[in-house]
Structure formats: structure tokens, C-alpha cells
Amino acid sequence: MSDQPKFHRIMLKLSGEALMGEADYGIDPKVIGRLADEIIEVQRAGIQIGVVIGGGNIFRGAGLAAAGMDRVTGDHMGMLATVMNALAMQDAIEKRGGFARVMSAIQIHDVAEDFIRRRAIRHIEKGRIVLFAAGIGNPFFTTDSAAALRAVEVGADLLLKATKVDGIYTADPTKHSDAVRYDRLTYDEVIERKLAVMDTAAIALCRDDRMPMRIYDMTVPGNLMRIMHGEPIGTLVCAD
């Protein structure tokens, strides 16, 4: 492992479910605290970082739609859930001495800044951790798509998706004991094999802009920093 970080600027995608810990709903303070510690550690190592957080621990638009709610209404509720999670993460980061800004894709001025690309880049350049909330501000698009879009917009070197499994497998490893983990895949292989790691729109956007992605297990303390120093943790998705 190299002593010097391999990346200058990254985009981290955290699922809302990741914040629940072992609970069935909401935010586990211990989990969000540990994640905040890891994010601050990366930032203090000189790596610029943006974070996109999902809202599945509170509301998931697609799930609400499946239960009979209007899809657009459900997605708007999901966007607001991501704002709540981003505010919680901002609080956790600032309590630990870090500097964070929440930028929302929908206008909610009393609690978050509007997302403006140049302002977001300026925050990142000044060493602030930017928490991108409300997805891309439109229904029918997931926070995976938001993470891919924001990564491209701010010129990140790497998009990271933090999950509860250590990469992409041939099948769900929690259901299939014979599932095999991939070390490396191309964007087209992920799409063609229908590997459910991110939605197709997000994968296609990363492919078109040649944005490398790494999927890793966020439940293992220190994994994020190990990746920053070049350890091949999880699964890398790239052009070739």
C-alpha cells in the first residue's frame, strides 16, 4: 500500500439503508458517527470529497409507488428523506471538527444551499465535505444516478459505492453460497449481465464519461482509506 493517496477528488455514494445499522428504520448514531469519522479522515489526508446519500432508511419513492402512491409524489418524499440524512451527516461531521455543506437539488433554503456546480466545486476545493441531497431534483431517477451525475459534474477521479457486501457477485451472496465475487468488470459487462449494483442509467453515465467506480463493503472500518491508498478492495468497474 502506498503512503500517498492515489486520488485527488472522490464522490462517495452512501445508501440510506447503510445509516440504519441493525435497526429497521431511521439513523443509528453509532453508524453515522463511524462513517463521519472515515470521511473526515479521508478529507484530512488531502483528498477532496463529495457525498451523495440515499433516503431508503426513511422513504423510498419506488416502494411507495408500488404500494399505490403516485410515483412522482413518492419520489418527492424520497428526495426530502435524503435531505434529512444529509443534515444528519453534516451534524455528525461538524461535531467531529470537520467542515460540511449540504447542497440540495430542490430549493429548501432554510436548511440547505441550492446545488450550483461552480459553488460546489469551490466548497470542495476549500476542503469542505459537500453533501449532495435530493437526488438530481427530478422523479424517476435514483440517488445512484445522482451520484454518477455529481461525480462527473465536479470532476471526481473515482465514484465509490458503499454497500454491505464486499463487491459485485455473480448472484446475491446472501442467498447463494456459490456466488463468486468479481474483482474487475467493464460497464458493459455490468449492464449485459444485469448485475444489480447500480441502476442502468447510472452505469451508462459513468461509461459515457469513463468514470471509474468501485463497490466496497462499508461495514469494515478503514476500508475507505485503504482504497484511497490503492488497495484493490471490492470490485472495480471501468472501461476495460
C-alpha positions as CSV (number, residue, x, y, z in Angstrom):
1,M,0.0,0.0,0.0
2,S,1.4,3.4,-1.0
3,D,1.8,6.1,1.7
4,Q,0.4,8.7,-0.7
5,P,-3.3,8.8,-1.6
6,K,-4.0,7.7,-5.2
7,F,-6.9,10.0,-5.7
8,H,-7.4,13.8,-5.6
9,R,-11.2,14.1,-5.6
10,I,-13.8,11.4,-5.0
11,M,-17.6,11.0,-4.9
12,L,-18.9,8.6,-2.2
13,K,-22.4,7.2,-2.5
14,L,-24.0,6.0,0.7
15,S,-27.3,4.2,0.7
16,G,-29.9,5.4,3.2
17,E,-30.1,1.8,4.5
18,A,-26.5,2.0,5.5
19,L,-27.4,4.5,8.1
20,M,-29.8,2.2,9.9
21,G,-27.2,-0.2,11.2
22,E,-29.1,-3.1,12.7
23,A,-32.3,-1.1,13.1
24,D,-35.4,-1.4,10.9
25,Y,-35.8,2.4,10.3
26,G,-34.1,5.7,10.8
27,I,-30.5,6.5,11.7
28,D,-28.2,4.7,14.0
29,P,-26.0,7.4,15.7
30,K,-23.1,4.9,16.1
31,V,-23.1,4.1,12.3
32,I,-23.3,7.6,11.1
33,G,-20.6,8.6,13.6
34,R,-18.2,6.0,12.3
35,L,-18.9,6.9,8.7
36,A,-18.3,10.6,9.5
37,D,-15.0,9.6,11.1
38,E,-13.9,7.8,8.0
39,I,-15.0,10.7,5.7
40,I,-13.1,13.2,7.8
41,E,-10.0,11.0,7.9
42,V,-10.0,10.9,4.1
43,Q,-10.5,14.7,3.8
44,R,-7.7,15.4,6.3
45,A,-5.4,13.2,4.2
46,G,-5.8,15.8,1.4
47,I,-8.5,14.1,-0.6
48,Q,-11.4,16.3,-1.7
49,I,-14.7,14.5,-1.2
50,G,-18.4,14.8,-2.1
51,V,-21.1,12.6,-0.7
52,V,-24.4,11.5,-2.1
53,I,-26.8,9.9,0.5
54,G,-29.9,7.9,-0.3
55,G,-33.2,8.0,1.6
56,G,-34.2,4.4,1.8
57,N,-34.0,4.3,5.6
58,I,-36.9,6.8,5.8
59,F,-38.8,6.7,2.5
60,R,-38.2,5.1,-0.9
61,G,-40.2,6.5,-3.7
62,A,-40.4,3.3,-5.8
63,G,-41.6,1.4,-2.8
64,L,-44.3,3.9,-2.0
65,A,-45.4,3.8,-5.7
66,A,-45.6,0.0,-5.5
67,A,-47.9,0.4,-2.5
68,G,-50.3,2.6,-4.6
69,M,-48.9,6.2,-4.1
70,D,-48.4,8.4,-7.1
71,R,-44.8,7.8,-8.2
72,V,-43.9,11.5,-8.6
73,T,-45.3,12.2,-5.1
74,G,-43.4,9.2,-3.7
75,D,-40.1,10.3,-5.3
76,H,-40.5,13.8,-4.0
77,M,-40.9,12.3,-0.5
78,G,-37.8,10.3,-1.1
79,M,-35.9,13.4,-2.1
80,L,-36.9,15.1,1.2
81,A,-35.7,11.9,3.1
82,T,-32.2,12.4,1.5
83,V,-32.1,16.0,2.8
84,M,-32.8,14.7,6.3
85,N,-30.0,12.2,6.0
86,A,-27.6,14.8,4.6
87,L,-28.4,17.1,7.5
88,A,-27.7,14.3,10.0
89,M,-24.4,13.6,8.3
90,Q,-23.5,17.3,8.3
91,D,-24.1,17.4,12.1
92,A,-22.0,14.3,12.7
93,I,-19.1,15.7,10.6
94,E,-19.2,19.1,12.3
95,K,-19.4,17.6,15.8
96,R,-16.1,15.9,15.0
97,G,-14.4,19.1,13.8
98,G,-15.0,18.7,10.1
99,F,-16.5,21.2,7.7
100,A,-19.5,20.3,5.7
101,R,-22.1,21.9,3.4
102,V,-25.5,20.4,2.3
103,M,-26.4,21.3,-1.2
104,S,-29.9,20.3,-2.4
105,A,-31.2,19.8,-5.9
106,I,-34.6,21.2,-4.8
107,Q,-34.9,24.6,-3.2
108,I,-35.1,24.4,0.6
109,H,-33.2,27.5,1.6
110,D,-33.8,27.4,5.3
111,V,-31.8,24.1,5.7
112,A,-29.6,23.7,2.6
113,E,-27.9,25.6,-0.2
114,D,-29.1,25.2,-3.8
115,F,-26.9,23.0,-5.8
116,I,-24.8,25.2,-8.1
117,R,-22.0,23.3,-9.8
118,R,-19.3,26.1,-9.5
119,R,-20.2,26.7,-5.9
120,A,-20.0,23.0,-5.1
121,I,-16.5,22.8,-6.7
122,R,-15.4,25.8,-4.7
123,H,-16.6,24.3,-1.4
124,I,-14.7,21.1,-2.3
125,E,-11.5,23.0,-3.2
126,K,-11.7,24.7,0.2
127,G,-11.6,21.4,2.0
128,R,-15.3,21.3,2.8
129,I,-17.2,18.0,2.6
130,V,-20.1,18.6,0.3
131,L,-23.2,16.5,0.9
132,F,-25.4,16.4,-2.2
133,A,-29.1,15.9,-1.3
134,A,-32.4,15.5,-3.1
135,G,-31.0,13.3,-5.9
136,I,-31.0,15.2,-9.2
137,G,-34.2,17.0,-8.3
138,N,-36.4,15.0,-10.6
139,P,-38.6,12.0,-10.1
140,F,-37.9,8.6,-11.7
141,F,-34.1,9.0,-11.1
142,T,-32.4,7.2,-8.3
143,T,-29.7,8.6,-6.0
144,D,-27.3,6.2,-7.9
145,S,-27.9,8.4,-10.9
146,A,-27.4,11.5,-8.8
147,A,-24.0,10.1,-7.5
148,A,-22.9,9.4,-11.1
149,L,-24.0,12.8,-12.3
150,R,-22.4,14.7,-9.5
151,A,-19.2,12.8,-9.8
152,V,-19.0,13.8,-13.5
153,E,-20.0,17.4,-12.8
154,V,-17.4,18.1,-10.1
155,G,-14.6,16.2,-11.9
156,A,-14.1,13.3,-9.4
157,D,-11.4,10.8,-10.1
158,L,-13.5,7.9,-8.7
159,L,-17.0,7.1,-7.7
160,L,-17.4,4.8,-4.7
161,K,-20.5,3.0,-3.7
162,A,-20.5,1.9,-0.1
163,T,-22.6,-1.2,0.5
164,K,-23.0,-4.1,3.0
165,V,-21.2,-6.6,0.7
166,D,-17.6,-6.6,-0.4
167,G,-18.2,-6.0,-4.1
168,I,-20.2,-7.3,-7.1
169,Y,-21.1,-11.0,-7.2
170,T,-22.4,-13.4,-9.8
171,A,-25.5,-13.7,-7.7
172,D,-26.8,-12.4,-4.3
173,P,-24.2,-13.8,-1.8
174,T,-26.7,-13.7,1.0
175,K,-28.9,-16.2,-0.9
176,H,-26.4,-18.2,-3.0
177,S,-23.4,-19.7,-1.2
178,D,-21.7,-20.4,-4.5
179,A,-21.8,-16.8,-5.7
180,V,-18.4,-15.6,-6.9
181,R,-17.1,-12.0,-6.4
182,Y,-15.7,-10.1,-9.4
183,D,-12.5,-8.2,-8.9
184,R,-13.0,-6.1,-12.1
185,L,-15.7,-5.5,-14.6
186,T,-16.4,-3.3,-17.6
187,Y,-19.5,-1.0,-17.6
188,D,-21.0,-3.1,-20.5
189,E,-20.5,-6.3,-18.6
190,V,-22.4,-5.0,-15.6
191,I,-25.3,-3.9,-17.9
192,E,-25.3,-7.1,-20.1
193,R,-25.1,-9.4,-17.1
194,K,-27.8,-7.4,-15.3
195,L,-25.7,-7.2,-12.1
196,A,-27.9,-5.2,-9.7
197,V,-25.3,-2.9,-8.2
198,M,-26.5,0.4,-9.6
199,D,-29.3,1.4,-11.9
200,T,-28.6,1.2,-15.6
201,A,-28.8,5.0,-16.1
202,A,-26.0,5.5,-13.6
203,I,-23.8,2.8,-15.1
204,A,-24.4,4.2,-18.6
205,L,-23.5,7.7,-17.5
206,C,-20.3,6.5,-15.9
207,R,-19.5,4.6,-19.1
208,D,-20.1,7.6,-21.4
209,D,-17.8,9.8,-19.2
210,R,-15.3,7.0,-18.3
211,M,-15.9,7.5,-14.6
212,P,-14.3,4.5,-12.7
213,M,-16.5,3.1,-10.0
214,R,-15.5,0.9,-7.0
215,I,-18.1,-1.0,-5.0
216,Y,-16.9,-2.0,-1.5
217,D,-18.1,-3.1,2.0
218,M,-18.6,0.0,4.2
219,T,-19.2,-2.1,7.3
220,V,-15.4,-2.9,7.6
221,P,-13.8,0.0,9.4
222,G,-10.9,1.6,7.5
223,N,-11.9,0.3,4.0
224,L,-12.4,3.8,2.6
225,M,-8.9,4.9,3.5
226,R,-7.4,1.6,2.3
227,I,-8.9,2.3,-1.1
228,M,-7.5,5.8,-1.1
229,H,-4.1,4.3,-0.8
230,G,-4.5,1.9,-3.7
231,E,-5.7,-1.3,-2.1
232,P,-7.9,-3.3,-4.5
233,I,-10.8,-3.7,-2.2
234,G,-14.2,-4.7,-3.6
235,T,-15.0,-4.6,-7.3
236,L,-13.7,-2.0,-9.8
237,V,-15.9,-1.1,-12.8
238,C,-14.1,0.7,-15.5
239,A,-13.8,1.0,-19.3
240,D,-11.5,-2.0,-19.8
